[in-house]
Amino acid sequence: MLVFGAFDNAWLNPQLAPVLIAIILLAAVGTVVLFGAGLLAYSRRGTTRYLLITVVLGLLVGRSVVGLGTVFGLVPMTVHHLAGHTIDFLIAVTVLYVVYQSGTKTERYSFGD
């Protein structure tokens, strides 16, 4: 069971904490803006491709939230790594699927030049 509020960050150098927090906050703000743009694009286009890209951008927001939670001692390092690598995997699979589906049927099923 996770214990929230336990600020046991022995892995975090106190001198580097402000830099790390600033970088993660910038990443969070950037991904939230991109996620908003993705939502807008999906609302205008309404295609599966735009929905999947929006989901990927949402996963990036989630990754930033996990990072901030870890810095503030709300997410244990083990959970941080498990969640982070799972999110990375989901992003990679989704992007590869979207790229694969973006070609024409002729391009997808062609085995030679």
Biopython code that builds the backbone (N, CA, C, O; Angstrom):
import numpy as np
from Bio.PDB.StructureBuilder import StructureBuilder

atoms = [
    (1, "MET", "N", (0.838, -1.184, 0.000)),
    (1, "MET", "CA", (0.000, 0.000, 0.000)),
    (1, "MET", "C", (0.884, 1.249, 0.000)),
    (1, "MET", "O", (1.891, 1.307, 0.705)),
    (2, "LEU", "N", (0.501, 2.234, -0.788)),
    (2, "LEU", "CA", (1.276, 3.465, -0.868)),
    (2, "LEU", "C", (0.954, 4.379, 0.310)),
    (2, "LEU", "O", (-0.204, 4.515, 0.704)),
    (3, "VAL", "N", (1.965, 4.988, 0.853)),
    (3, "VAL", "CA", (1.771, 5.947, 1.926)),
    (3, "VAL", "C", (2.045, 7.326, 1.347)),
    (3, "VAL", "O", (3.183, 7.653, 1.011)),
    (4, "PHE", "N", (0.998, 8.130, 1.232)),
    (4, "PHE", "CA", (1.157, 9.454, 0.656)),
    (4, "PHE", "C", (1.621, 10.432, 1.725)),
    (4, "PHE", "O", (1.225, 10.361, 2.889)),
    (5, "GLY", "N", (2.465, 11.336, 1.289)),
    (5, "GLY", "CA", (2.955, 12.365, 2.182)),
    (5, "GLY", "C", (4.254, 11.988, 2.887)),
    (5, "GLY", "O", (4.791, 12.783, 3.657)),
    (6, "ALA", "N", (4.757, 10.801, 2.637)),
    (6, "ALA", "CA", (6.029, 10.400, 3.248)),
    (6, "ALA", "C", (7.161, 10.984, 2.417)),
    (6, "ALA", "O", (7.492, 10.451, 1.359)),
    (7, "PHE", "N", (7.749, 12.061, 2.882)),
    (7, "PHE", "CA", (8.768, 12.775, 2.111)),
    (7, "PHE", "C", (10.145, 12.195, 2.368)),
    (7, "PHE", "O", (11.029, 12.867, 2.901)),
    (8, "ASP", "N", (10.317, 10.940, 1.983)),
    (8, "ASP", "CA", (11.595, 10.258, 2.139)),
    (8, "ASP", "C", (12.263, 10.199, 0.770)),
    (8, "ASP", "O", (12.084, 9.233, 0.029)),
    (9, "ASN", "N", (13.026, 11.226, 0.437)),
    (9, "ASN", "CA", (13.676, 11.324, -0.868)),
    (9, "ASN", "C", (15.192, 11.264, -0.715)),
    (9, "ASN", "O", (15.896, 12.198, -1.099)),
    (10, "ALA", "N", (15.692, 10.168, -0.157)),
    (10, "ALA", "CA", (17.130, 10.023, 0.040)),
    (10, "ALA", "C", (17.881, 10.028, -1.291)),
    (10, "ALA", "O", (19.069, 10.347, -1.326)),
    (11, "TRP", "N", (17.209, 9.683, -2.369)),
    (11, "TRP", "CA", (17.842, 9.622, -3.690)),
    (11, "TRP", "C", (18.020, 11.012, -4.298)),
    (11, "TRP", "O", (18.762, 11.166, -5.269)),
    (12, "LEU", "N", (17.354, 12.021, -3.745)),
    (12, "LEU", "CA", (17.347, 13.358, -4.336)),
    (12, "LEU", "C", (18.282, 14.295, -3.584)),
    (12, "LEU", "O", (18.076, 14.573, -2.402)),
    (13, "ASN", "N", (19.308, 14.779, -4.271)),
    (13, "ASN", "CA", (20.239, 15.743, -3.708)),
    (13, "ASN", "C", (19.488, 17.063, -3.484)),
    (13, "ASN", "O", (18.927, 17.611, -4.433)),
    (14, "PRO", "N", (19.467, 17.581, -2.253)),
    (14, "PRO", "CA", (18.727, 18.816, -1.962)),
    (14, "PRO", "C", (19.163, 20.010, -2.823)),
    (14, "PRO", "O", (18.353, 20.892, -3.110)),
    (15, "GLN", "N", (20.434, 20.041, -3.235)),
    (15, "GLN", "CA", (20.902, 21.151, -4.069)),
    (15, "GLN", "C", (20.326, 21.071, -5.484)),
    (15, "GLN", "O", (20.140, 22.098, -6.137)),
    (16, "LEU", "N", (20.045, 19.859, -5.957)),
    (16, "LEU", "CA", (19.520, 19.688, -7.311)),
    (16, "LEU", "C", (17.997, 19.641, -7.365)),
    (16, "LEU", "O", (17.409, 19.689, -8.445)),
    (17, "ALA", "N", (17.362, 19.547, -6.206)),
    (17, "ALA", "CA", (15.899, 19.447, -6.160)),
    (17, "ALA", "C", (15.198, 20.596, -6.895)),
    (17, "ALA", "O", (14.279, 20.335, -7.671)),
    (18, "PRO", "N", (15.595, 21.858, -6.680)),
    (18, "PRO", "CA", (14.907, 22.949, -7.394)),
    (18, "PRO", "C", (15.045, 22.841, -8.916)),
    (18, "PRO", "O", (14.109, 23.152, -9.653)),
    (19, "VAL", "N", (16.205, 22.403, -9.374)),
    (19, "VAL", "CA", (16.414, 22.245, -10.818)),
    (19, "VAL", "C", (15.514, 21.137, -11.357)),
    (19, "VAL", "O", (14.861, 21.299, -12.388)),
    (20, "LEU", "N", (15.489, 20.021, -10.653)),
    (20, "LEU", "CA", (14.653, 18.898, -11.079)),
    (20, "LEU", "C", (13.178, 19.279, -11.082)),
    (20, "LEU", "O", (12.460, 18.958, -12.029)),
    (21, "ILE", "N", (12.724, 19.952, -10.048)),
    (21, "ILE", "CA", (11.325, 20.388, -9.979)),
    (21, "ILE", "C", (11.018, 21.352, -11.114)),
    (21, "ILE", "O", (9.962, 21.244, -11.737)),
    (22, "ALA", "N", (11.906, 22.285, -11.395)),
    (22, "ALA", "CA", (11.687, 23.244, -12.483)),
    (22, "ALA", "C", (11.582, 22.530, -13.829)),
    (22, "ALA", "O", (10.709, 22.851, -14.636)),
    (23, "ILE", "N", (12.465, 21.567, -14.073)),
    (23, "ILE", "CA", (12.442, 20.840, -15.347)),
    (23, "ILE", "C", (11.156, 20.038, -15.484)),
    (23, "ILE", "O", (10.529, 20.043, -16.544)),
    (24, "ILE", "N", (10.757, 19.346, -14.413)),
    (24, "ILE", "CA", (9.527, 18.550, -14.479)),
    (24, "ILE", "C", (8.306, 19.456, -14.629)),
    (24, "ILE", "O", (7.373, 19.112, -15.354)),
    (25, "LEU", "N", (8.299, 20.604, -13.955)),
    (25, "LEU", "CA", (7.179, 21.546, -14.116)),
    (25, "LEU", "C", (7.100, 22.084, -15.542)),
    (25, "LEU", "O", (6.010, 22.210, -16.100)),
    (26, "LEU", "N", (8.255, 22.403, -16.133)),
    (26, "LEU", "CA", (8.261, 22.852, -17.532)),
    (26, "LEU", "C", (7.739, 21.757, -18.460)),
    (26, "LEU", "O", (6.970, 22.026, -19.383)),
    (27, "ALA", "N", (8.164, 20.527, -18.204)),
    (27, "ALA", "CA", (7.679, 19.397, -19.001)),
    (27, "ALA", "C", (6.177, 19.233, -18.827)),
    (27, "ALA", "O", (5.462, 18.988, -19.799)),
    (28, "ALA", "N", (5.697, 19.365, -17.600)),
    (28, "ALA", "CA", (4.259, 19.220, -17.338)),
    (28, "ALA", "C", (3.459, 20.311, -18.053)),
    (28, "ALA", "O", (2.441, 20.029, -18.686)),
    (29, "VAL", "N", (3.919, 21.541, -17.950)),
    (29, "VAL", "CA", (3.217, 22.644, -18.626)),
    (29, "VAL", "C", (3.228, 22.427, -20.138)),
    (29, "VAL", "O", (2.204, 22.591, -20.802)),
    (30, "GLY", "N", (4.386, 22.059, -20.675)),
    (30, "GLY", "CA", (4.490, 21.822, -22.115)),
    (30, "GLY", "C", (3.586, 20.697, -22.583)),
    (30, "GLY", "O", (2.922, 20.818, -23.612)),
    (31, "THR", "N", (3.557, 19.596, -21.828)),
    (31, "THR", "CA", (2.712, 18.478, -22.260)),
    (31, "THR", "C", (1.236, 18.775, -22.076)),
    (31, "THR", "O", (0.412, 18.289, -22.851)),
    (32, "VAL", "N", (0.883, 19.564, -21.065)),
    (32, "VAL", "CA", (-0.527, 19.959, -20.902)),
    (32, "VAL", "C", (-0.960, 20.833, -22.079)),
    (32, "VAL", "O", (-2.067, 20.675, -22.594)),
    (33, "VAL", "N", (-0.096, 21.751, -22.506)),
    (33, "VAL", "CA", (-0.411, 22.594, -23.668)),
    (33, "VAL", "C", (-0.558, 21.729, -24.923)),
    (33, "VAL", "O", (-1.502, 21.903, -25.693)),
    (34, "LEU", "N", (0.376, 20.799, -25.125)),
    (34, "LEU", "CA", (0.282, 19.904, -26.278)),
    (34, "LEU", "C", (-0.965, 19.025, -26.213)),
    (34, "LEU", "O", (-1.617, 18.789, -27.230)),
    (35, "PHE", "N", (-1.296, 18.540, -25.009)),
    (35, "PHE", "CA", (-2.500, 17.730, -24.837)),
    (35, "PHE", "C", (-3.741, 18.557, -25.192)),
    (35, "PHE", "O", (-4.658, 18.055, -25.842)),
    (36, "GLY", "N", (-3.766, 19.816, -24.767)),
    (36, "GLY", "CA", (-4.884, 20.707, -25.131)),
    (36, "GLY", "C", (-4.979, 20.895, -26.633)),
    (36, "GLY", "O", (-6.075, 20.888, -27.193)),
    (37, "ALA", "N", (-3.829, 21.064, -27.297)),
    (37, "ALA", "CA", (-3.824, 21.181, -28.759)),
    (37, "ALA", "C", (-4.317, 19.890, -29.400)),
    (37, "ALA", "O", (-5.033, 19.919, -30.401)),
    (38, "GLY", "N", (-3.927, 18.750, -28.812)),
    (38, "GLY", "CA", (-4.396, 17.468, -29.318)),
    (38, "GLY", "C", (-5.910, 17.325, -29.173)),
    (38, "GLY", "O", (-6.582, 16.848, -30.088)),
    (39, "LEU", "N", (-6.440, 17.737, -28.033)),
    (39, "LEU", "CA", (-7.892, 17.700, -27.837)),
    (39, "LEU", "C", (-8.612, 18.590, -28.851)),
    (39, "LEU", "O", (-9.645, 18.206, -29.400)),
    (40, "LEU", "N", (-8.066, 19.766, -29.092)),
    (40, "LEU", "CA", (-8.652, 20.674, -30.073)),
    (40, "LEU", "C", (-8.614, 20.053, -31.468)),
    (40, "LEU", "O", (-9.606, 20.089, -32.196)),
    (41, "ALA", "N", (-7.469, 19.488, -31.834)),
    (41, "ALA", "CA", (-7.339, 18.855, -33.152)),
    (41, "ALA", "C", (-8.305, 17.687, -33.287)),
    (41, "ALA", "O", (-8.941, 17.515, -34.326)),
    (42, "TYR", "N", (-8.412, 16.883, -32.228)),
    (42, "TYR", "CA", (-9.344, 15.750, -32.284)),
    (42, "TYR", "C", (-10.785, 16.224, -32.391)),
    (42, "TYR", "O", (-11.582, 15.633, -33.118)),
    (43, "SER", "N", (-11.123, 17.288, -31.670)),
    (43, "SER", "CA", (-12.501, 17.791, -31.746)),
    (43, "SER", "C", (-12.840, 18.313, -33.139)),
    (43, "SER", "O", (-14.001, 18.283, -33.547)),
    (44, "ARG", "N", (-11.840, 18.788, -33.865)),
    (44, "ARG", "CA", (-12.063, 19.300, -35.225)),
    (44, "ARG", "C", (-12.059, 18.187, -36.264)),
    (44, "ARG", "O", (-12.835, 18.231, -37.219)),
    (45, "ARG", "N", (-11.193, 17.187, -36.091)),
    (45, "ARG", "CA", (-11.050, 16.116, -37.086)),
    (45, "ARG", "C", (-11.887, 14.884, -36.751)),
    (45, "ARG", "O", (-12.538, 14.307, -37.622)),
    (46, "GLY", "N", (-11.860, 14.491, -35.485)),
    (46, "GLY", "CA", (-12.670, 13.376, -35.031)),
    (46, "GLY", "C", (-12.261, 12.004, -35.551)),
    (46, "GLY", "O", (-13.070, 11.076, -35.529)),
    (47, "THR", "N", (-11.030, 11.856, -36.015)),
    (47, "THR", "CA", (-10.594, 10.562, -36.545)),
    (47, "THR", "C", (-9.880, 9.762, -35.457)),
    (47, "THR", "O", (-9.431, 10.304, -34.447)),
    (48, "THR", "N", (-9.795, 8.468, -35.698)),
    (48, "THR", "CA", (-9.099, 7.584, -34.764)),
    (48, "THR", "C", (-7.641, 7.994, -34.616)),
    (48, "THR", "O", (-7.093, 7.943, -33.515)),
    (49, "ARG", "N", (-7.014, 8.397, -35.699)),
    (49, "ARG", "CA", (-5.609, 8.816, -35.663)),
    (49, "ARG", "C", (-5.414, 9.988, -34.704)),
    (49, "ARG", "O", (-4.487, 9.985, -33.895)),
    (50, "TYR", "N", (-6.281, 10.981, -34.795)),
    (50, "TYR", "CA", (-6.171, 12.143, -33.904)),
    (50, "TYR", "C", (-6.471, 11.754, -32.454)),
    (50, "TYR", "O", (-5.862, 12.288, -31.527)),
    (51, "LEU", "N", (-7.397, 10.835, -32.265)),
    (51, "LEU", "CA", (-7.704, 10.366, -30.914)),
    (51, "LEU", "C", (-6.486, 9.676, -30.306)),
    (51, "LEU", "O", (-6.150, 9.929, -29.149)),
    (52, "LEU", "N", (-5.824, 8.814, -31.065)),
    (52, "LEU", "CA", (-4.665, 8.094, -30.544)),
    (52, "LEU", "C", (-3.503, 9.028, -30.236)),
    (52, "LEU", "O", (-2.809, 8.847, -29.235)),
    (53, "ILE", "N", (-3.289, 10.014, -31.080)),
    (53, "ILE", "CA", (-2.228, 10.997, -30.800)),
    (53, "ILE", "C", (-2.570, 11.791, -29.542)),
    (53, "ILE", "O", (-1.681, 12.102, -28.750)),
    (54, "THR", "N", (-3.831, 12.117, -29.351)),
    (54, "THR", "CA", (-4.259, 12.822, -28.142)),
    (54, "THR", "C", (-4.043, 11.945, -26.910)),
    (54, "THR", "O", (-3.635, 12.442, -25.860)),
    (55, "VAL", "N", (-4.313, 10.653, -27.032)),
    (55, "VAL", "CA", (-4.061, 9.729, -25.928)),
    (55, "VAL", "C", (-2.571, 9.708, -25.586)),
    (55, "VAL", "O", (-2.202, 9.726, -24.411)),
    (56, "VAL", "N", (-1.718, 9.669, -26.606)),
    (56, "VAL", "CA", (-0.263, 9.689, -26.380)),
    (56, "VAL", "C", (0.138, 10.959, -25.638)),
    (56, "VAL", "O", (0.938, 10.906, -24.704)),
    (57, "LEU", "N", (-0.407, 12.089, -26.045)),
    (57, "LEU", "CA", (-0.083, 13.347, -25.360)),
    (57, "LEU", "C", (-0.585, 13.326, -23.921)),
    (57, "LEU", "O", (0.069, 13.868, -23.029)),
    (58, "GLY", "N", (-1.729, 12.712, -23.690)),
    (58, "GLY", "CA", (-2.230, 12.550, -22.326)),
    (58, "GLY", "C", (-1.323, 11.665, -21.483)),
    (58, "GLY", "O", (-1.129, 11.919, -20.294)),
    (59, "LEU", "N", (-0.767, 10.624, -22.101)),
    (59, "LEU", "CA", (0.190, 9.765, -21.397)),
    (59, "LEU", "C", (1.443, 10.544, -21.002)),
    (59, "LEU", "O", (2.015, 10.310, -19.937)),
    (60, "LEU", "N", (1.863, 11.463, -21.858)),
    (60, "LEU", "CA", (3.018, 12.302, -21.509)),
    (60, "LEU", "C", (2.712, 13.185, -20.302)),
    (60, "LEU", "O", (3.577, 13.406, -19.455)),
    (61, "VAL", "N", (1.492, 13.684, -20.228)),
    (61, "VAL", "CA", (1.077, 14.464, -19.051)),
    (61, "VAL", "C", (1.147, 13.567, -17.813)),
    (61, "VAL", "O", (1.663, 13.968, -16.770)),
    (62, "GLY", "N", (0.620, 12.354, -17.946)),
    (62, "GLY", "CA", (0.663, 11.422, -16.824)),
    (62, "GLY", "C", (2.070, 11.124, -16.363)),
    (62, "GLY", "O", (2.326, 10.983, -15.167)),
    (63, "ARG", "N", (2.983, 11.028, -17.312)),
    (63, "ARG", "CA", (4.393, 10.770, -16.972)),
    (63, "ARG", "C", (4.973, 11.926, -16.154)),
    (63, "ARG", "O", (5.731, 11.704, -15.210)),
    (64, "SER", "N", (4.616, 13.148, -16.517)),
    (64, "SER", "CA", (5.078, 14.312, -15.749)),
    (64, "SER", "C", (4.485, 14.320, -14.339)),
    (64, "SER", "O", (5.160, 14.678, -13.374)),
    (65, "VAL", "N", (3.232, 13.927, -14.236)),
    (65, "VAL", "CA", (2.583, 13.866, -12.918)),
    (65, "VAL", "C", (3.279, 12.821, -12.033)),
    (65, "VAL", "O", (3.507, 13.058, -10.847)),
    (66, "VAL", "N", (3.606, 11.682, -12.610)),
    (66, "VAL", "CA", (4.326, 10.646, -11.860)),
    (66, "VAL", "C", (5.679, 11.195, -11.402)),
    (66, "VAL", "O", (6.091, 10.960, -10.266)),
    (67, "GLY", "N", (6.363, 11.915, -12.273)),
    (67, "GLY", "CA", (7.655, 12.501, -11.908)),
    (67, "GLY", "C", (7.539, 13.482, -10.756)),
    (67, "GLY", "O", (8.338, 13.445, -9.821)),
    (68, "LEU", "N", (6.550, 14.358, -10.821)),
    (68, "LEU", "CA", (6.351, 15.317, -9.724)),
    (68, "LEU", "C", (5.980, 14.591, -8.437)),
    (68, "LEU", "O", (6.460, 14.940, -7.358)),
    (69, "GLY", "N", (5.128, 13.586, -8.555)),
    (69, "GLY", "CA", (4.750, 12.818, -7.373)),
    (69, "GLY", "C", (5.943, 12.156, -6.719)),
    (69, "GLY", "O", (6.006, 12.050, -5.494)),
    (70, "THR", "N", (6.889, 11.711, -7.527)),
    (70, "THR", "CA", (8.096, 11.073, -6.995)),
    (70, "THR", "C", (8.971, 12.096, -6.273)),
    (70, "THR", "O", (9.481, 11.827, -5.185)),
    (71, "VAL", "N", (9.139, 13.258, -6.876)),
    (71, "VAL", "CA", (9.970, 14.295, -6.263)),
    (71, "VAL", "C", (9.394, 14.734, -4.923)),
    (71, "VAL", "O", (10.144, 15.016, -3.989)),
    (72, "PHE", "N", (8.073, 14.794, -4.821)),
    (72, "PHE", "CA", (7.443, 15.234, -3.574)),
    (72, "PHE", "C", (7.175, 14.079, -2.606)),
    (72, "PHE", "O", (6.523, 14.269, -1.579)),
    (73, "GLY", "N", (7.675, 12.886, -2.929)),
    (73, "GLY", "CA", (7.560, 11.766, -2.012)),
    (73, "GLY", "C", (6.211, 11.080, -2.007)),
    (73, "GLY", "O", (5.933, 10.287, -1.107)),
    (74, "LEU", "N", (5.359, 11.363, -2.991)),
    (74, "LEU", "CA", (4.038, 10.751, -3.055)),
    (74, "LEU", "C", (4.030, 9.439, -3.831)),
    (74, "LEU", "O", (3.146, 8.603, -3.643)),
    (75, "VAL", "N", (5.021, 9.265, -4.703)),
    (75, "VAL", "CA", (5.124, 8.060, -5.521)),
    (75, "VAL", "C", (6.469, 7.409, -5.224)),
    (75, "VAL", "O", (7.511, 8.018, -5.466)),
    (76, "PRO", "N", (6.468, 6.184, -4.705)),
    (76, "PRO", "CA", (7.737, 5.502, -4.429)),
    (76, "PRO", "C", (8.528, 5.287, -5.720)),
    (76, "PRO", "O", (7.953, 5.202, -6.805)),
    (77, "MET", "N", (9.838, 5.200, -5.591)),
    (77, "MET", "CA", (10.702, 5.072, -6.756)),
    (77, "MET", "C", (10.365, 3.828, -7.572)),
    (77, "MET", "O", (10.423, 3.871, -8.801)),
    (78, "THR", "N", (10.017, 2.727, -6.920)),
    (78, "THR", "CA", (9.663, 1.512, -7.653)),
    (78, "THR", "C", (8.435, 1.739, -8.522)),
    (78, "THR", "O", (8.412, 1.344, -9.688)),
    (79, "VAL", "N", (7.419, 2.372, -7.956)),
    (79, "VAL", "CA", (6.200, 2.673, -8.710)),
    (79, "VAL", "C", (6.514, 3.665, -9.827)),
    (79, "VAL", "O", (5.981, 3.560, -10.932)),
    (80, "HIS", "N", (7.383, 4.627, -9.526)),
    (80, "HIS", "CA", (7.807, 5.606, -10.536)),
    (80, "HIS", "C", (8.383, 4.903, -11.759)),
    (80, "HIS", "O", (8.013, 5.209, -12.892)),
    (81, "HIS", "N", (9.289, 3.962, -11.524)),
    (81, "HIS", "CA", (9.912, 3.257, -12.649)),
    (81, "HIS", "C", (8.924, 2.366, -13.374)),
    (81, "HIS", "O", (8.914, 2.319, -14.604)),
    (82, "LEU", "N", (8.098, 1.663, -12.626)),
    (82, "LEU", "CA", (7.098, 0.795, -13.243)),
    (82, "LEU", "C", (6.129, 1.613, -14.096)),
    (82, "LEU", "O", (5.854, 1.256, -15.241)),
    (83, "ALA", "N", (5.620, 2.695, -13.544)),
    (83, "ALA", "CA", (4.679, 3.546, -14.286)),
    (83, "ALA", "C", (5.361, 4.217, -15.472)),
    (83, "ALA", "O", (4.809, 4.251, -16.572)),
    (84, "GLY", "N", (6.558, 4.749, -15.253)),
    (84, "GLY", "CA", (7.274, 5.445, -16.326)),
    (84, "GLY", "C", (7.571, 4.548, -17.512)),
    (84, "GLY", "O", (7.353, 4.939, -18.658)),
    (85, "HIS", "N", (8.065, 3.356, -17.249)),
    (85, "HIS", "CA", (8.398, 2.444, -18.350)),
    (85, "HIS", "C", (7.137, 1.890, -19.024)),
    (85, "HIS", "O", (7.132, 1.639, -20.229)),
    (86, "THR", "N", (6.081, 1.703, -18.246)),
    (86, "THR", "CA", (4.811, 1.280, -18.850)),
    (86, "THR", "C", (4.273, 2.363, -19.767)),
    (86, "THR", "O", (3.805, 2.074, -20.868)),
    (87, "ILE", "N", (4.339, 3.600, -19.321)),
    (87, "ILE", "CA", (3.884, 4.721, -20.158)),
    (87, "ILE", "C", (4.745, 4.829, -21.410)),
    (87, "ILE", "O", (4.221, 5.037, -22.504)),
    (88, "ASP", "N", (6.051, 4.691, -21.263)),
    (88, "ASP", "CA", (6.944, 4.717, -22.432)),
    (88, "ASP", "C", (6.550, 3.645, -23.440)),
    (88, "ASP", "O", (6.478, 3.907, -24.640)),
    (89, "PHE", "N", (6.297, 2.442, -22.948)),
    (89, "PHE", "CA", (5.899, 1.337, -23.822)),
    (89, "PHE", "C", (4.586, 1.649, -24.536)),
    (89, "PHE", "O", (4.473, 1.444, -25.744)),
    (90, "LEU", "N", (3.602, 2.142, -23.799)),
    (90, "LEU", "CA", (2.302, 2.463, -24.405)),
    (90, "LEU", "C", (2.427, 3.567, -25.456)),
    (90, "LEU", "O", (1.776, 3.513, -26.499)),
    (91, "ILE", "N", (3.259, 4.560, -25.180)),
    (91, "ILE", "CA", (3.480, 5.631, -26.156)),
    (91, "ILE", "C", (4.114, 5.066, -27.419)),
    (91, "ILE", "O", (3.663, 5.359, -28.526)),
    (92, "ALA", "N", (5.157, 4.257, -27.258)),
    (92, "ALA", "CA", (5.855, 3.696, -28.416)),
    (92, "ALA", "C", (4.925, 2.831, -29.254)),
    (92, "ALA", "O", (4.895, 2.959, -30.477)),
    (93, "VAL", "N", (4.172, 1.959, -28.615)),
    (93, "VAL", "CA", (3.259, 1.077, -29.341)),
    (93, "VAL", "C", (2.192, 1.884, -30.067)),
    (93, "VAL", "O", (1.878, 1.599, -31.223)),
    (94, "THR", "N", (1.641, 2.876, -29.407)),
    (94, "THR", "CA", (0.579, 3.683, -30.022)),
    (94, "THR", "C", (1.107, 4.483, -31.206)),
    (94, "THR", "O", (0.465, 4.532, -32.256)),
    (95, "VAL", "N", (2.273, 5.111, -31.048)),
    (95, "VAL", "CA", (2.842, 5.881, -32.154)),
    (95, "VAL", "C", (3.169, 4.966, -33.331)),
    (95, "VAL", "O", (2.887, 5.310, -34.479)),
    (96, "LEU", "N", (3.758, 3.811, -33.058)),
    (96, "LEU", "CA", (4.061, 2.873, -34.145)),
    (96, "LEU", "C", (2.786, 2.397, -34.836)),
    (96, "LEU", "O", (2.773, 2.243, -36.057)),
    (97, "TYR", "N", (1.731, 2.165, -34.090)),
    (97, "TYR", "CA", (0.459, 1.764, -34.679)),
    (97, "TYR", "C", (-0.095, 2.867, -35.586)),
    (97, "TYR", "O", (-0.547, 2.597, -36.699)),
    (98, "VAL", "N", (-0.056, 4.099, -35.103)),
    (98, "VAL", "CA", (-0.557, 5.228, -35.906)),
    (98, "VAL", "C", (0.268, 5.372, -37.186)),
    (98, "VAL", "O", (-0.292, 5.598, -38.259)),
    (99, "VAL", "N", (1.572, 5.247, -37.084)),
    (99, "VAL", "CA", (2.433, 5.343, -38.267)),
    (99, "VAL", "C", (2.123, 4.203, -39.230)),
    (99, "VAL", "O", (2.013, 4.422, -40.436)),
    (100, "TYR", "N", (1.983, 3.008, -38.715)),
    (100, "TYR", "CA", (1.673, 1.847, -39.557)),
    (100, "TYR", "C", (0.339, 2.042, -40.278)),
    (100, "TYR", "O", (0.219, 1.728, -41.462)),
    (101, "GLN", "N", (-0.651, 2.553, -39.569)),
    (101, "GLN", "CA", (-1.974, 2.745, -40.147)),
    (101, "GLN", "C", (-2.051, 3.950, -41.081)),
    (101, "GLN", "O", (-3.041, 4.100, -41.798)),
    (102, "SER", "N", (-1.044, 4.807, -41.091)),
    (102, "SER", "CA", (-1.118, 6.023, -41.897)),
    (102, "SER", "C", (-0.791, 5.783, -43.366)),
    (102, "SER", "O", (-1.125, 6.613, -44.211)),
    (103, "GLY", "N", (-0.143, 4.663, -43.685)),
    (103, "GLY", "CA", (0.161, 4.355, -45.082)),
    (103, "GLY", "C", (-1.076, 3.864, -45.811)),
    (103, "GLY", "O", (-2.078, 3.514, -45.188)),
    (104, "THR", "N", (-0.998, 3.842, -47.141)),
    (104, "THR", "CA", (-2.112, 3.306, -47.917)),
    (104, "THR", "C", (-2.088, 1.793, -47.832)),
    (104, "THR", "O", (-1.076, 1.208, -47.445)),
    (105, "LYS", "N", (-3.184, 1.158, -48.186)),
    (105, "LYS", "CA", (-3.239, -0.307, -48.137)),
    (105, "LYS", "C", (-2.183, -0.916, -49.051)),
    (105, "LYS", "O", (-1.594, -1.945, -48.717)),
    (106, "THR", "N", (-1.941, -0.297, -50.191)),
    (106, "THR", "CA", (-0.934, -0.804, -51.120)),
    (106, "THR", "C", (0.446, -0.760, -50.472)),
    (106, "THR", "O", (1.215, -1.714, -50.586)),
    (107, "GLU", "N", (0.765, 0.344, -49.793)),
    (107, "GLU", "CA", (2.062, 0.480, -49.139)),
    (107, "GLU", "C", (2.196, -0.509, -47.982)),
    (107, "GLU", "O", (3.281, -1.048, -47.764)),
    (108, "ARG", "N", (1.110, -0.761, -47.231)),
    (108, "ARG", "CA", (1.172, -1.637, -46.074)),
    (108, "ARG", "C", (1.396, -3.087, -46.462)),
    (108, "ARG", "O", (2.061, -3.826, -45.736)),
    (109, "TYR", "N", (0.850, -3.507, -47.595)),
    (109, "TYR", "CA", (0.921, -4.922, -47.953)),
    (109, "TYR", "C", (1.942, -5.215, -49.034)),
    (109, "TYR", "O", (2.010, -6.341, -49.527)),
    (110, "SER", "N", (2.734, -4.231, -49.411)),
    (110, "SER", "CA", (3.778, -4.432, -50.393)),
    (110, "SER", "C", (5.015, -5.022, -49.740)),
    (110, "SER", "O", (5.514, -4.482, -48.753)),
    (111, "PHE", "N", (5.520, -6.136, -50.288)),
    (111, "PHE", "CA", (6.664, -6.805, -49.689)),
    (111, "PHE", "C", (7.957, -6.575, -50.456)),
    (111, "PHE", "O", (9.011, -7.025, -50.008)),
    (112, "GLY", "N", (7.919, -5.915, -51.555)),
    (112, "GLY", "CA", (9.150, -5.694, -52.323)),
    (112, "GLY", "C", (9.024, -4.469, -53.189)),
    (112, "GLY", "O", (7.944, -3.898, -53.340)),
    (113, "ASP", "N", (10.152, -4.073, -53.758)),
    (113, "ASP", "CA", (10.147, -2.902, -54.644)),
    (113, "ASP", "C", (9.962, -3.301, -56.082)),
    (113, "ASP", "O", (9.933, -2.442, -56.963)),
]
sb = StructureBuilder()
sb.init_structure("model")
sb.init_model(0)
sb.init_chain("A")
sb.init_seg("    ")
for serial, (resi, resn, name, xyz) in enumerate(atoms, 1):
    if name == "N":
        sb.init_residue(resn, " ", resi, " ")
    sb.init_atom(name, np.array(xyz, "f"), 0.0, 1.0, " ", f" {name:<3s}", serial, name[0])
structure = sb.get_structure()
